[in-house]
Amino acid sequence: MESPHVIITEASAGSGKTYALAKRYIELIFAPSLKEKEIPLNSILAITFTNKAAIEMKERILEFLKKAALDTSSPLQKKARKITDYLFRNYNFFQVETIDSFINAILSGCAFKLDLSAGFKTHEDYAVYLEYCLDKLIDKAGNDRAVKELFRNFLKYYLYTENQAAWLPKKDILKSIVSLYAKSNKYPGDFIPSKVRFKDIILLKQGILKIMRGLNDLSARGINKNFSNALSVFLERNKDGFDIDDLSYFFRREDLPVNKGEFVDKKADQAWKDIRKKLSQLCELESASIFDHYIEIFSALRGDLKKSSREDDVLFLEALNKEAQGLFNERSFSLPELYYRLAGRFRHFLLDEFQDTSVLQWENLFLMVEEALSTGGSLFYVGDKKQAIYRFRGGEASLADLVKKRLGAFDTSVTVLNKNYRSRHEIVEFNNRVFSKENLEGFFKKREGLKNAGLQLLPEDISKVTEVFSDSRQQAIPDKTGGYVRWEMLDQEPKEEALLALRGKLLFLIKDLGKRFFLGDIALLARTNDEVEALTSWLIEENIAVESEKTLNVRKNTFIKELISFLKFLNSPIDDLSFASFLLGEIFQKASGIKGKKIAGFIFSFKNRDHADTYLYRAFRREFPKAWNSLIEDFFKSVGFVPLYELLVSIYYKFKLGTDFYDHQGFFMRLLELVKENEEEHGSIQSFLEFFEEAPDEKLYVDTRENEAIKILTIHKAKGLEFPVVIIPFFEMNIKVNREVVEPDGADLRLFYLKRRYTDFSRNLNQLYRNEYIKSFIDELNSIYVAFTRPQDELYIFILPGREKSFNLASLLIGDGNKEYGRVLALKRKRPDKEALSLDIPPSEYRDWVNLLKDEFVDESVVRQRKNMQRGEVLHYMLSCIGNIRGQDTGALVKQVMNKAEARFPNISELMDYKKAVLKILEDKQLRKYFDIPQAEVYTEKEVVDNYGNTFRIDRMIVTAKDALVIDYKSKRDKKAGYIEQIEKYKKIVREIYKGKKVKGVLIYLDDLSQQEV
């Protein structure tokens, strides 16, 4: 396909989008138009959204290359081998990466323009910096009149408009500015406050009340009595102002509420129209201005935020795309300069999951894409509007349509992938029925008759929803026959009884599935983390193996809790609660041999003693001196002198965590990783404990792959994955409209607050709310589509009653009652052969660093040994600089070697002694023959590889026409060191390289310049 070209691939679930991307990559590097030696590796950029997707795409590309390189019948074999070799030699140009890592690479290349070093760090936790900057701004209010006025205006608004009465509003301010920062980094532009004055809103409300009083005083004939009563009560309660939520629902009416058959008084009718008009104005003013003071505070501290992050050489992961946008907008560098910094000029772009791309991310790529297309390049992107479930992160499913228009000048083709390679026939057909236009229209028709179904949708609204699924119909591949789907309605009341029934049915189903599937084949998908937690606890209580974020969170692991309690005690020995918690834990009891009952009795008796001046650890030390001295004393004395990482390793060693708690190795290692990753900022026990308490859950998960455990995860986390069996225990539709709506205003951003009551009075806000409602409705259906398309063989769905008074719309989507499709699989699944290759890795051997580091001074023998090692290292280096000296001036050669040694070891003073040693070696009758050789190839520091891929380095190797000689330098003789075995290994490798040659070995000892033939 000739370039420039835009290729759009619409790929439904399981249709092979990764295959399509990898195939496109292969087409580009095998393009017939390329010259014979041209391999355009550094001109292709493939972008994904997750590391997992990037790894999968790389694996698929390499798989294609491998097959082509090994296919002797293929005309492409020779080129495939050449490309494969080039790829591995230039792997850094094999650019299949996430959007964040690519943007990070751009920012790293231009770090100096951001006042950062090239090695700046990326942090996720920006809330800590925002809180620090907010505290600085609050302190500044004491002597800065403008800042003081800023907070004074905020407090007026906070107390009046929000009707808040908190004495310490800082928490609410921080929450809002953290939200503003996150939102501002998802869109181009910055938030600006409205021009609405707080005073205007107060005056408008007072004006509305005045008109209402006038209407109430008219006592016009025919006005509905219930309305008159409601108006009188409202005016009695609201003298100077009111909240829009306090208005009775009579005010929703376009016309004045009058009795049937009565005429409306003209004055009353005009007053009603004025009230309705001003209520509309009020709602729009409130909606536009409710965040104004938060935006002003956020704007006031942004300078400090940038300054403090730059001082720490930090960029926030959340802000990478926004920072890149700043560079592009300022035109602070041209595309040629950018490509120079990236060491490649991109002509071909491949984009994955385009429906999850934000406008900001696309704007950052657009300049490069446009330049590539204008010079004969291409854009290939894959997307599926039905799987757009990341709108809350800024993903914009409609971006694909905008891009089509924006790149309309270039040749564009659209491909639809409609074959499902994942699921069996009956599952595919079930989804075809559920998401067909006929079923969706029937669903909306049924919904119309419900009282609490939510916003009533217009025909054009319904069309927007059904259009998303217009290409949802798929075909199953011929060898994926069978499949099974079953759904069941639980209509028990109240909700608690329905949950109890669900638990019983779920556990029965899992046990039944266990007869045909391994536990690792089963996945439970939920909508929220609370649901994940509930499902996890249900299964754990039944002793069913579970793998979920709730079970793999380091902070929630029992033994990690015990270790954290021990660290808290070491940090503060007077913390009796933490020390008691550690003593009562399994780790201490196993190591000490003291029974739990005895420890519990001791703690209970201590609590009841009259020891106001004695801490628990002192009493324990007196009561159990042996356990204290053997297990705790060293750590108690070492705190503050031994780094936290080494201290923790020593705790692992002392309490035998590697062997006694083998099944929890992953959690112990993850805790060590956390200490190591954060030691620069949180090096002390106190600082690390604070970090550990506040760290987001995402940082605390243990990455494990337990085959024999049921997977429990959210639908969002399941996107891109597949499982033989999927169970959806809490199937429901719950349409939630985001109350905080971001709207572009030219180059700026506006933030509106959407109350449902605002839509009763303002047509503009009603339309804005309707747009958000439709988007949320599509989000909900998309989540269901993602969940329904994860299974390969079987799908089970449980439908619960709606939440509170709302009806669960999900039952209307797939049908009432208990129904099923297809048949269950009759045969038990067999594990793939590759599972047999899994290894049982032994636990790590931890070191007792406390005892290793506690002695500050070393004895004379150790110092002497270090000197010998240093001498051997220097001589070793100098000899590696000497090749074949035949025909050379020995003095001049040694002088050159001395210069190199001086540069390499600038802190060593006795270099003249080394010079003498080298000259003595070269002049020695027995040793000179290894340096002055006629007609031979001499290699120094030669790397060789054995049959297993292990690399070794030979000090000196001499190869003649008939022989090969391997020489190894050693500091001194040591019969126990295994020198002979080592050189025999070298000889064996060299024999494989130089077949037919006689191979010998020699050990040269540098302390006395003796030799030993092997």
N, C-alpha and C positions, 0 to 999 in steps of 0.2 A: 504494500500500500504506500503510495507516494505521499511525501510530506510537502507542505505543512498540512496537518490533518488533526481534527479533534474526534476522538473515538469514545463514544459513551456506551458503557455496558451496564444494562439494568439486570442485576443478578438477584433473583429471589433466594430464599433460604435454601441451603444445601445444593445450589446449582453450580458450584465450582468456581467461585470468584477468585480464589487464590490460584487455581489452575489457570484461569484466564489472564491474571496479572503476570504469572510466571511465564506463560506462553508468549505474551507480548514482549517481555524482557528478552526471551530467547530469540524472537523474531528480529529484534533490534540489533543484537550482537552478531547474528548470522546474516544480516541484510546483504543481498547479492550486490547492491550498489557500492558496498564498501570495498576499498582496495584490499589486496591479498593480506598485507601485514597490519591492516587497521582493525583495532579492537576498541570500540567506543565506550569502554567501561566508565571513564570519568565524565562522560557526557550524558549519562542516564541517572535519573534520580527517582527512586520509588519510595513513596511515603505511605506509612500505615499509621494507625492510631494507638496500637499497643505493641509492646516488645514481643509478645507471643505471636502476633500476626506477622511481625517482621521476621522472626525466626522461621515461621512456617513458610513464608514466601522464599526466603533464602534456601531452605531445605528443598523446596520444590524446584527451584532453578538449578541447584546443584544435581538434583536427581535427573533432570532432563539432560544436563551436560554429561553426566556419568553414563547414562544409557547410550547417548550418541557416541561417546568416546570409546565404548566397549563393543559397539555394533560393527562388526567387521564387514557387513554387507552394505553399510550405509555410505553414500558418497561424502557425507559430512563428517566421517570419523576423524580424518586428519585435522580438519579445522576445529572440531570439538575438543580434541586433545590439546591443540595449541591454545584455544581459549581457556580451557580448564587450567593449564599450566600458568598462563598469563594472569588469570584471576587469583590463583593462590599466591603468586609472587607479588601481586598488587592488590591484596585483599582490602586495603584501606580505601580503595576506589570502588569497591563493591557496595554501592550506596543504596541499601534497602534499610530504611530507618524510620523511627517515629517522627511525627511533626515536631514534637518538643525537642528531640535531640538535634534535628536539622536546624531549627531556629537557634538553639543553644550554640551550634557551631558557627552560625552567622555572627551572633553576639560575641563569641570568643574571639573571632577574627577582627572585630571592631571594638574590642573592649575599651581601648584607649579613648574612643569617642564617648564612652559612657562613664568615664572617670573610674574605670575598674582595671584590675590587672588581668592579663590573659588567662590566669588560673583562678578566676573568681569562682565562688561557690554558689550553688543554687540551693535555696531553702524552701521548704513547704510552709513553715509556720510563720506567716506574716503577722498573725494576730498579736504576737508578743511585741513586735516592733511598733504596731499601731497603738498598743496600750502604753508603751513607753513614750511615744510621741504625744499621746493625749495627756498623759501626766505632765509632760513638759509644757504643753499649751495651757493647762489648768494653772500651773505654777506661774506662768507668764502673766496670767490675768491679774495678779497682784500689783504689777507696776506698769502694765501696758493698757492704756485706756481703750484702744480698739478691741483688744481681745476680751477685756472685761465687758464691754458692750455686747460683744458677740454672745457670751454666755448669759448675760442678763436677758437679751431678747429670746434666747433659747428657753430659759426658765419660764418666761411669761407664756410662751407658746406651750411648753410642756405641761404647765399647770392648768391652762385654760382649754386649749384645743384638744389635747390628748386626755384631759381629765385625770392626770396622774397626780399622785400625792406622795410619791416616794421622797425621802429626805436625801437619798444618794442616787441621783440619776446617772452617775457615771457608767454603771453597768449597761443601761439602755443605750447610752451614747456609743459605747464601745461596740455593742452588738450591731448597731446600725452602721457604723463606719466600716466595720469588718465586712458587712454585707455589701456596702457601697464599693469597697475596694475590689471584692470578688466580681461584682457586676461590671465595674468600669473596665476590667481586664478582659471582658468577653466581647466588647464592641469597640469599633473605632470611635474616637472622640472622647470628651470628658463631660461629666455631669455639670450642668449649670442650674442655679436656682431660678424659680419663676420670679416675675416682677411683682407678685402679689404681696401686699403689706398686711401684716397681722391685724393692723387697725382696720383695714378695709373689710376683713371678714367679720369683725365684731360689729362694725357699723351696718353691714349688710344683714346680719342676723337681727339686730335691733330694728332695722327697717321692716323686715319680714314680720316681726312680732307686732309692730305698730299697725301694719295692714290687717293682721289677724285679729287684733283687738277691735279694729274698725268693723270688720266683718261680723265679729261676735256681737258688737253693740247694735248692729243693724236690726237684728232679730227679724230678718226678712221672712215673710210668709212662705211656706212650702219647703224650707230647708229641712233636710233629714234630721230628725230629733237625735238619733244616736250620734250623728256627726256633730251636732251642736253641743251635746254633752261632752263628747271627746275633746272638742276644741276648748271648751271652758276649763276642763280639768288640765289640759296642756298649758293654757295661759296662766293658770293659777300656780302651776309648778315651775314655770320658766319665765321669770320676770325680766332678766337682762340678756339672756342667751339660751341656747338649746343645742342639743345634739341631734343630728339628722335621724339617728336610730329611734329617737323618742317620738317622732311623728306617727300618727295613726295611719293605717293603710287607706283611709279615705283620701289622703293627699295624693295617692297614686293615680286617681282618676283625672282624666282630661277636663271633665266638666264638673261644676259644683254639685255636690250630692243633694238632690232634692227628692221629695216624695213623688211617686208615680202620678202623672197627670197634672202636676203643678207647674206654673210658669216661674221662670227665674227672674228675680229682681235684677235690673240692669246694674245698679251699684254693687250688689253682691257678686254678680257675674264678673264684673271688671276687677273687683278685689281678688276674686279667685284666680283670674288670669294673671294678675300681677304677682300673686303669691307663687303660682306655678313657675312663672318666668324667673323670679328672683331665687326660688329654690334650685332651679337649674343652674343659675349663675353661681350660687353658693357651692353646690356639689362640685362644679368644675374648678372653682377656685381652691376649695379644700383639697381636691384630688391632686391638683398641680403643685400645691404649696406645702403639703404635709411633711415632705422631706427636706424643705428648704434649709432649715437651721442645721440639720445633720450634714447636708451638702456643704454648707458654709464652714462648719467645723472641720469637715474632712478636707476641704480645700486649704484651710488655714494650717493644717498639720502635714500636708503632703511634702512641703519643702523639707521639714525635719525628717520625714520618713525616708526621703531620697538621700539626705545627708547621712543619716545614721547607717543606712544599709550600705552606702558607698564606703563609709569609714570601715565597715566590717568586711568589705570586698564581697558583698552578697547581692545576688539577684533572686527574686522570688519566682519559683516555678510558675505560679499563677500569672505572673506578669511578663513572661518571656515574649509572648506574641505582641503585647502592648509596647514593650521596649523596642522590638524590631520595627513596629509600625512607626514609632517616633523617628527612627533612623531613616526609614524610607520617605516619610513625609517631609523631613528636613532636607532631603536630597543631600545628605552629608557625604554620600559616596555614590559613585556611578556603578552600573552593572559590571563593567570590565574590572573595576577595583574589587567588587564583591567576589567575582569569579576568581580573581587573583588570590584573594584571601582564602577561598574555599579550594584552591588548587584544582579547579576544573570548571569548564563552561558547559552548563546543562543545555542540551538541545531536545531531550525527550523526558517527559514527566509522566509518571504512573502514580495515580492517587487511589488509595483504597478507602472504603467506607465514606464516600463523598457526602452521604446524607448526614453524617455527623460532623462535617466541617463547618466551622463558624465563619461568619462574614469576615471577621478580623484575620483569621488564618488564611482565608482565600486572598484577601487583599495583600497580605505579605508575600504570597506566591505569585500573584498576578503579573507583576512587572517582569519576573523571570519567564513565566509561561508565555506572555505576550511577545517578549523579545525572541524566545525560542521559535514560536510559530512564525514570526515575521522573517526569520532567517532559515526557514525550511525544516523546523523541528516538529514535534508532535506532543499532543496531550491525550492521555488515555486514562479515563477514570471509571471506577466501578462504584455503583451505589444501589440502594434499594429504599425507596421512601417508606415502605412497609416496616422497615426495621429502624426507623429514626426514633430512638428512645432516649437520646441525650440532649434534648432541647434545654434542659436545666443547666447544662454546661456550655450553652451557646451554640449547639448544633443547629443548623438551619437546613431542613429538608428541601425547602423551596429554592435553595441556592442553585441547584442543578438547572432549574428553568431560567434563572437569571444569567447563569454562565452561558447557556445556549444563545441567549440574545446578545450578550456582550461579545461573544466570539463568533457572531453570526457571519462575519466577513470571511471566515476560514471554512474550508470544506469539512463538513460534519457528518458522521454516520452513527446510527444508533443500533445496538445489538441487544436483543432480549434473551437471556438464558432462562429457559423454562423447564429444563429437565432437573428433577430432584434426585441426586445421587446418594442422599442420606437416608431417607425414610422409605419404609415399605409402602406398597400400593394402597392399602386401606387408610393409612395415616395421611398420605397425600390426598386421597379422595375426600377424606373427612375435612381437611383444611380447604380444599377447593369448594366444598359446599358451604362451610361456615363463612368464608370471605368472598363468596360470590356476590354480585350486584343484587341478585334477587333476594338472597337471604338478608343482606344488610338493609335493603329497602323494607323488607318485611319486619325486621328488627325495629326500625325507626317507626313504622306504623303501629306496632304493638306498644311502643314506648309512649306514643301520643296519648293513650288512654290512661296513663298512670298519673296519680296526684302528685307524688313526691319524686318525680323522675328528673327534675332539674329544669333548666331553661328550655322552653319550647323552641324547636328548631324550624327554620324556614326551609323551603325547598332548595334554595341556593346553598344553604348551610349543609344540607344532607348531600348535595352533589359534591361539595368540597371533600367530604369524608369518603364517599364511595369512589371518587376519582383516584384516591391514594391506592386503592386495591383493584384498580381496573386491570392490572396485569398479574393478578395473584394466581391464576390457574396454572398448575404445573402438571407435568407428566412424570410418572415413576418409571425408572428404567426396568427392562424386562426381567432381570434376575432378582429384583426386589419385590417378590410376590408376598402375599399375606399381610400380616400386620394386624394390630388390635387397638381399638379405642373404646373406653367405657367412661361414662359420666353418670354421676349420681347426685340427686338433690337431697339435701338434709334440711328438713323443714321443722325440726323440733323447736319448741319454744319453752323457756326463754333461750337466749343465745348460749348461755352456759351449758345447757343440755345438748345443744347442737355440737358444741366443741367436745363434750364428753363422748358423744356418739362418733364424731369424726376421729377422735383418738383411737377408739376401739376398732373402727373399720380400717384405719390406716395401719395399725399394728398387725391386724389379721392379714391385710393385703401384702405387707412386706414379708411376713412369714410364708405366705403362699408363693410369692415370687421367688423366695429363696430356694424353692424346690427346682426352679428352672434357670435361675440366673445367679451369678455371684453378686454379693452385696455391692461390690465396686461398680457394677453395671447400672445401679439404680441411682437416680437423682431426684431430689425433692426441690421444687422451685417455689419460692415465696416472693411476695411483693416488698416486704419491709424487713428490716433487721429484727424487729420484735417478733415477727412470725418465724424467722430463722431461729431465734433463740428459743421460742416455744417448742418448735419441732425438734430441735437438738435435745432439749431437756426430756421430752417424751421418749425419745429413742434411747438416750443414755440411761434413763430409769429402768428400761427393759433390757439393759446390757447388750444393746445392739451397737456395733461399731459405727461411729459417725465421723465424717470429715466435714467440718464447716468452719467458718471464720470464728464462730463462738467457741469451738473446741480448740482452735489453733492459735488463739490469742495468748501471747506470753504472759500478759498481766493477769489472766484468769486461770493459769495453770497452778495447781495446788502447791507443787514443789517450788515453783518460782516465787509464790507468795511467801513460803517459808524462808527462802534466801533473802528476799527483800526485807522481811522482818529482822533477820540477822544483821543485814547492812544498816538498818535503822537503829538497831541497838548499838552497833559499833560506832555509828555516827554520834549517838547520844546515849551513853550507858545508863542514864537515869530514866530512859524510856522503858518502864517496867512492862507495859502492855506488849510492845514488840518483842522483848526478850521472852516473855511468857509464851507468846505465839510461836516463837521459834522452838522453844523447849518442848512444847506440846506437839510439834510436827514430827512427821515420820523420818525426816532426814536425821535429826539429832538423836531420836530414839534408836534408830538402826545403828548409828555409829557408836553411841555410848553404851548400848545394851540395857539402858534403864527403861523400865516399863512405864507406859503412859499413865497408869493408875498412880504409880509412886510419884511421878512428876506433878500430876494434878493434885495429889494430896499435899505435897510440899507447897505448891502455889496457894492452895486454899488455906493452909495453916499459916503461911506468911501473911496473907491478906487479913487474917483475923488476929494477928499478933499486934501488940502495941509497939511498933517499931517506926515511929514517925520520922526518925533520922536515918533509917537504913533503906537502901535500895535493894531490889530483888537480886541483882547480880552478886551483891556482897553476901547475901544470905546463901545464895546458891554456891558460891565459892567456898564458904565454910562447910556447907552440908555435903557437897559432892566435889571434893578437891581433885580427885583423880580425873573425873570427866572435864573439869575446868582446865586443869593443866595440860591434858592431852589434846583437847579439841578447841579450846577457846582462847587460852592465854596468849599464844603467839599472835593471833589476830588482834586481840585487845591492845597489845603493846605496839603493833605495827601500823595502826591507823595513822595516816598523815605522813608516814615515812615510806610506804610502799605504794606505787601507783595502783589505782582501782582495778585495772585489768589484771595485773599480776596478783593482787590480793584475791580477786574472785577465782582465778585459776587455782590458787593455793587452797581456797575453800573447797573447790571441786575435788582437789587431790586428797585433802584431809578427810573429807566425808565420803570418799569413794563413790561419787555420783556417777562416774563412768561405768561402773560395774553393778552397783546395787540398784541403780535406777536407769537401767539401760534403755527402757522404752521411752524415756523422756529426754533422750540425747538432743533431739532437735530443739527443744525448748531451752536447754542449758546452753547450747551453742548460739542460739539466737540472742540470748541475754548477753553473752560475751560479745557478739557482733554489735549489739546496741552500745555497749560500753566503748568498744573500739571506734565505732563510727562517730561517737559524740564526745570523745575524750578531749578534743581541742577546746570545746565550749563548756563541757560539763565534766571536767576532770576529777573533781572532788566527789566524795560520797554524797554530801548534801546536795550539790548541784545536780548530780545524776538522778538522785531520788526525786527531786522536784521535776526534772524532765520526764522521768518514767511515769509519774503520776498524771502529768498533763498531756503526754504524747498522744496523738490521734491513733485510733485503732489500726489504721492502715499501715502504720510503721511497726506494729507489734505482731503481725501474723507470721507464723512459721511456715515456710514453703516446703510442704511434704507431699508425697505422692503415695498415699496408702491405698493399695489396690482393693483390699478387702474391707471397705468401709463405705457406707452410703454417703453420697455427696448431698449436702444441703446448702443451697446458695440462692441469692436473689436472682430475679430474671435478668437484671442489668449485668450481673457478673456472669450469667450463663450465655450471654450473647457471644456468638462465634464458636460455642462448644456444642458437642453432641453426646448423647447417651443412649444405650440400648433401651432403657426404660425411664420414662419421666412420669412423676406424680405431681399434680398441682393440687395441694390440699385446701388452699384458701382461694378458690377461683371466684373473683368478683370484679365488678367495674365500679370504680369510685372516682368520679370526675371532680377534680380539685382545680379551681382557677387560681392562678398565682395572683395575689393581691398587688404585688409590686411589679409594674409593667414598665419596661424600658422602651422609649420611642425616640428614634433619631430626629434631630432638629437641625438640618444642615450638617455642619461639621461637629455639632454638639449633641449631647444626650439629655433627654428629659425623663424624669421618673415620676410616674403617676401611681396613686394609691386607689385601688378599685374596691369599693364597698358594694355589696349587692344592692343596698338601698339607694346608692347614687344613680343606678340605672333606672329607678322609678321616675326620676325627674329630668335627667339629662339624656338627650338622644345621642350626643357625641360619646358620652361615657357608656351608654347602652351598647353602642356599636363596638366600642373598644372592648367591653366585657364580652360581647358575643364572639368577637374574633379570638379572644383568649380562651373562651369556652370551647370553641371548635378545635383549636389547637390542642387543648387538654383532652378532648374527646378522641382526637386522632392519636395522641400519645398513648391513651389507654388501650385503644384497639391495636396499636403497634406492639405494645407490651404483650398483649394476648397472642398476637401473631408470632412473636419471637418465642414465647413459651411453647406454643403448640407445634412449632417446627423444630424443636430440639430432639425429639425421640427418633430412634432408628426403627425400633420394633413394636413398642407398646406405649400407650398413653392413657393415664388414669386421671380423671378430673372429679373433684368434690366441690359442689356448689352449696355455700352456706347462705342463710338468710341475710338480708341487708343489714347495714350498721344502723343502730338506733331506729329512727322512723323511716329511713330511706329503703327503697326496694333495690335488691341486687339485680341490676340490669343484665348481668352475665347469663342468667337463666333464660332470658329472651333470645340470646345470641345463638345458643346451641340446642335449645329445646328443653321442654319440661321433663320431669320424671327421671327414670333410670333407663338409659339406652346404651347400645353398644354397636360397634362396627367390627366386622372381621372376626377372626378366631385367635385365641392365644397360641403361642408357639408350643409345639408338643415336645421338642427336644431341648435338653439342657445345653446351654452355650459352653463351648470349649475355649480354654485360654489359648491365645496365640503362642506359637513355639518360642517367640522372643522372650516371653515371661520367664522361661527356664534359665535365661542368662542372668537374671537378677542375682546380685551378690549380697551376702550378709556381712556388712562392714562392721568390724569390731569397734568398740568404743574408743574414743580418743584417750591417749595417755597424758594426763595432766601432770604438770610439774609443781613442786612445792617451791614457789618463787620466794616466799617469805623467808625461809631458811637460807635460800641461795643468796638473797640480797642483804640479809641482816648484818653480815660481817663486812664492815667498810674497808678493812685492810687485808691484804693478802701476804703470805709469808714469802721468804727469800727464794725458795725453790720455784714458786710460780713465776716470779719475776725473771729468774734465770731461764725458765722454759720459754717465756715470751720472747726473750732475746734470741734464743736459738731459732724460734719460729720466724722471727723477723729476718734473721740472717739468711735462712733458707728461702724466704720469699723474695728478698732482694737479689740473691744469686740466681735464683730460678728465673727471674725476669731478665736479668742481664744475659744469661745464656740463651734465652728465647730470642734475643736480638741478633744472635750470631748464626749465620747459615754456614755455607761451605767456604772456608777461609783459604782454599787453594789459590795461590798466586796473589794473595793480598798482603798488605803491610799490616802486621799484627798490632803494632803500636798505634797506628792511625785508627784501626778498627776498634780497639779497646777504648780509645778516646771518644769515638762516636757513641759507643755503648755507655760510657760514663755520662755523657751529656743527657742521654735519654733517661738514665737512672736518676740523675739529679732532678730532672723535670717531674719524674714519676714519684720520687720520694724526697720532697723538699725538706722534710724535718729530720732526716737522718744525717748525722754529722760525720761518721767514720767511713765515708765512701772510699777513701784511699785504701782501707783494709780490703774492701770488696774488689777494688781494682787489682790488688796483688793476688787475690784468690783467683780471679779470672785469668790473669796472666799465667799463674802457676798451672791452671788446668790446661791452657792452650800449649804450654811448653812441656808438660808432662809426657814422657815417652809412651806411657800406657794409654793416656786419655786423648792425646793429640790426634790419633787415628780416627776418632769419632768426629773431628772437626775439619781435618784436612784430608779430603777424600777425592781421589781421581775418578772422573767419569761416573758421577752419581747424582741423584736428585735428593736434596735435603729439605725436609719439612720440619718447621717448628710449630708447636702448639696446634697440631693437626687434629681436626675433629673427624671422628669416624662413627659410623652407626652400625649396630648389630642387627641380627635378623628380626628382633622384636621392636625395632624402632628406637632403642635406647642410645643416647649420644654419649661418647667418651672423647676425652682430649689427650692425645699422646704428646709428651714433652718434646721428643725429637725422633724423627724417623728418617732412615737412610735407605734409599732404594737403588740397587745396582741392576745390571742385566740379569744376574742369577739370584741375588739375595735381597732380603729386606731385613733391616735391623731396627728394633724398637728399643728406645732408650727412655728411662724414667729417672728423674732426679728425686732424691729423698734427703731430708735434713740430716738424719742419722740412722744407724741400724736399729731395727726393732723387730725381734723375732715374732712378736705377737701381732704385728700390724697387718699382716696379710699381703705384704708387698709382692711376694712370689705369685700368689694367686691372681693379683691384679695384673701383673705383666703377662701372665699366661693367657688371661682373658684378652689383652690387647693383641697378643700373637695370633690367637684364634681368629679375631676379626680381620687382621691383616692378611692371613692366609686366604680368607674368602675374597678379599679384594685383589690380591696378587696370586692367583692360582698358578701353581707350578714353581713358584719361587720358594727357596729355603728361608724360613723366618727364624731369626734369633732374637734374644732379649738381653738387655744389660741394665742393671741398677747402678747408678752413680750416687755415692753418699757424699754430701757437700761438707760435712763437718771435718772429715779427714781425707777427702778426695780419693777415696778408695772405690773400687768397682766390684760388681758381682755378676757373672754371666748366668743367664737363666735358660 
